[in-house]
Amino acid sequence: EAIGLAAGEVFDYNRENFNFDNDQRLLKEKTRLQMQCERFRLFRADISDLVELTVSKMNMYHAVAALLLGSASTLYTEGRMHVPGNTPPWYIDIYFISIAGCCCYLILAVWLSMYASVASHSYGVRLRTRFVRLPIPSLAQLSAITAKFQQFESQGVSNILRVPFGPKGTNSWQVKAGDGPGVDALRAAASSP
């Protein structure tokens, strides 16, 4: 009877040890997954910051160029030269040609700043959606990091009834290969971007 009680205590001890080790492993994997998600959130925030820098600058250039284009258009259509005396016609021609050239360059500046803003924003969206997706684990990956007491029971009698602090040292619990892709497969799948 004493041997049965001792075996029951050793079994309970090893079962609690298996459960504790599994809880620790699960907590470690959960923390690793959370840290990996946070790392990718930081990558996404960095991309957003870089893209927003270009977009805000181009929007500012767009607004300034549009205001200058409005002023140049007003000068071209309603502007009068108030030069005392008789103004030669070639001088007025150069004046209107330079304002027309200014309008052409300002139209080009408005168009290119708008294009750069849209291109930068769309490239940032492409980076965030294709290359820096959050590494959310699948259901199969989450199932792979959990353990069942059935795995404890399939360890064999020598591990189940191991004497604490005995000659075998600490337990190294084995996970059966048929129970899912395993923790190594989870790490490999989660580390790939």
C-alpha positions as CSV (number, residue, x, y, z in Angstrom):
1,E,0.0,0.0,0.0
2,A,2.9,2.4,0.8
3,I,4.4,1.7,-2.6
4,G,1.1,2.6,-4.3
5,L,0.8,5.8,-2.3
6,A,4.4,6.8,-3.1
7,A,3.8,6.0,-6.8
8,G,0.6,8.1,-6.8
9,E,2.5,11.0,-5.2
10,V,5.3,10.7,-7.7
11,F,2.8,10.5,-10.6
12,D,1.0,13.6,-9.3
13,Y,4.3,15.4,-8.8
14,N,5.4,14.7,-12.4
15,R,2.0,15.6,-13.8
16,E,2.0,18.9,-12.0
17,N,5.6,19.4,-13.2
18,F,4.5,18.7,-16.8
19,N,1.6,21.1,-16.4
20,F,3.9,23.8,-15.0
21,D,6.4,23.3,-17.8
22,N,3.7,23.5,-20.3
23,D,2.3,26.7,-18.8
24,Q,5.8,28.2,-18.9
25,R,6.3,27.2,-22.5
26,L,2.9,28.5,-23.5
27,L,3.6,31.8,-21.7
28,K,7.0,32.1,-23.4
29,E,5.4,31.4,-26.9
30,K,2.6,33.9,-26.2
31,T,5.1,36.5,-25.2
32,R,7.2,35.8,-28.3
33,L,4.2,36.2,-30.5
34,Q,3.1,39.4,-28.8
35,M,6.6,40.8,-29.2
36,Q,6.8,39.8,-32.8
37,C,3.4,41.5,-33.5
38,E,4.6,44.7,-31.7
39,R,7.8,44.6,-33.7
40,F,5.8,44.5,-36.9
41,R,3.6,47.3,-35.6
42,L,6.7,49.4,-35.2
43,F,7.8,48.6,-38.7
44,R,4.4,49.7,-40.0
45,A,4.6,52.9,-37.9
46,D,8.0,53.6,-39.4
47,I,6.7,53.2,-42.9
48,S,3.7,55.5,-42.1
49,D,6.1,58.1,-40.7
50,L,8.3,58.0,-43.8
51,V,5.4,58.1,-46.2
52,E,3.7,60.9,-44.3
53,L,6.8,63.0,-44.5
54,T,6.8,62.9,-48.3
55,V,3.0,63.3,-48.5
56,S,2.9,66.3,-46.3
57,K,5.8,68.0,-48.1
58,M,4.2,67.4,-51.5
59,N,0.9,68.7,-50.3
60,M,2.6,71.9,-49.0
61,Y,4.3,72.3,-52.4
62,H,1.0,71.7,-54.1
63,A,-0.7,74.4,-52.1
64,V,2.1,77.0,-52.6
65,A,2.3,76.3,-56.3
66,A,-1.4,76.5,-56.7
67,L,-1.5,79.9,-55.0
68,L,1.4,81.2,-57.1
69,L,-0.3,79.9,-60.2
70,G,-3.4,81.8,-59.3
71,S,-1.3,85.0,-58.8
72,A,0.5,84.5,-62.1
73,S,-2.7,83.9,-63.9
74,T,-4.1,87.1,-62.5
75,L,-1.0,89.0,-63.5
76,Y,-1.2,87.6,-67.0
77,T,-4.9,88.4,-67.5
78,E,-5.4,91.6,-65.5
79,G,-1.9,92.8,-64.8
80,R,-0.9,96.2,-66.1
81,M,2.5,97.7,-66.3
82,H,2.7,101.2,-64.8
83,V,5.9,102.4,-66.3
84,P,6.1,106.2,-66.8
85,G,6.6,107.3,-70.3
86,N,6.4,105.4,-73.5
87,T,6.9,101.6,-72.9
88,P,8.4,99.8,-75.9
89,P,6.3,96.8,-77.2
90,W,9.2,94.3,-76.9
91,Y,9.4,95.1,-73.2
92,I,5.7,94.2,-72.8
93,D,6.2,91.0,-74.9
94,I,9.1,89.9,-72.6
95,Y,6.9,90.6,-69.6
96,F,4.0,88.4,-70.8
97,I,6.3,85.7,-72.1
98,S,8.0,85.4,-68.7
99,I,4.6,85.3,-66.9
100,A,3.4,82.6,-69.4
101,G,6.7,80.6,-68.7
102,C,6.1,81.0,-65.0
103,C,2.5,79.6,-65.4
104,C,3.8,76.6,-67.3
105,Y,6.4,75.8,-64.6
106,L,3.8,76.2,-61.9
107,I,1.4,73.9,-63.6
108,L,4.2,71.4,-63.9
109,A,5.0,71.9,-60.2
110,V,1.3,71.3,-59.2
111,W,1.0,68.2,-61.3
112,L,4.3,66.7,-60.1
113,S,3.7,67.4,-56.5
114,M,0.2,65.8,-56.7
115,Y,1.7,62.8,-58.5
116,A,4.5,62.4,-55.9
117,S,2.0,62.6,-53.1
118,V,-0.3,60.0,-54.5
119,A,2.7,57.7,-55.5
120,S,4.3,58.0,-52.1
121,H,1.0,57.2,-50.4
122,S,0.2,54.2,-52.6
123,Y,3.7,52.8,-52.2
124,G,3.4,53.1,-48.4
125,V,0.1,51.2,-48.6
126,R,1.8,48.6,-50.8
127,L,4.6,48.2,-48.3
128,R,2.2,47.8,-45.4
129,T,-0.1,45.3,-47.1
130,R,2.5,43.1,-48.8
131,F,5.7,43.2,-46.9
132,V,4.9,44.3,-43.3
133,R,1.7,42.4,-42.5
134,L,1.2,41.6,-38.8
135,P,2.2,38.0,-38.1
136,I,-1.0,36.8,-36.7
137,P,-0.7,33.0,-36.1
138,S,-3.1,30.6,-37.6
139,L,-5.3,28.2,-35.7
140,A,-2.9,25.4,-36.6
141,Q,0.1,27.3,-35.3
142,L,-1.7,28.0,-32.0
143,S,-2.7,24.4,-31.7
144,A,0.9,23.4,-32.2
145,I,2.1,25.2,-29.1
146,T,-0.4,23.6,-26.8
147,A,0.1,20.3,-25.0
148,K,-2.4,17.8,-23.7
149,F,-2.2,15.5,-20.7
150,Q,-2.5,12.7,-23.2
151,Q,1.1,13.6,-24.2
152,F,2.2,13.3,-20.6
153,E,0.6,9.9,-20.4
154,S,2.4,8.7,-23.5
155,Q,5.9,9.6,-22.1
156,G,6.4,6.1,-20.7
157,V,6.6,4.8,-17.2
158,S,10.2,6.0,-16.6
159,N,9.2,9.6,-17.1
160,I,5.8,9.4,-15.5
161,L,7.2,7.8,-12.3
162,R,10.5,9.6,-12.2
163,V,11.7,10.2,-8.7
164,P,12.2,14.0,-8.0
165,F,15.8,15.0,-7.9
166,G,16.8,11.5,-8.8
167,P,19.7,10.3,-10.9
168,K,18.0,11.1,-14.2
169,G,18.0,14.8,-13.5
170,T,15.3,17.1,-14.8
171,N,12.6,16.0,-17.1
172,S,12.7,16.9,-20.8
173,W,9.1,16.3,-21.9
174,Q,8.7,15.0,-25.4
175,V,6.1,16.3,-27.8
176,K,4.8,13.7,-30.2
177,A,5.4,14.4,-33.8
178,G,1.9,13.4,-34.9
179,D,0.2,16.1,-32.8
180,G,0.7,19.0,-35.2
181,P,3.4,21.0,-37.0
182,G,5.3,21.6,-33.7
183,V,6.9,24.6,-32.1
184,D,9.8,24.7,-34.6
185,A,7.4,24.9,-37.5
186,L,5.5,27.7,-35.7
187,R,8.7,29.6,-35.2
188,A,9.8,29.1,-38.8
189,A,6.4,30.2,-40.1
190,A,6.1,33.2,-37.8
191,S,9.6,34.5,-38.5
192,S,9.1,34.6,-42.3
193,P,7.7,38.1,-43.3
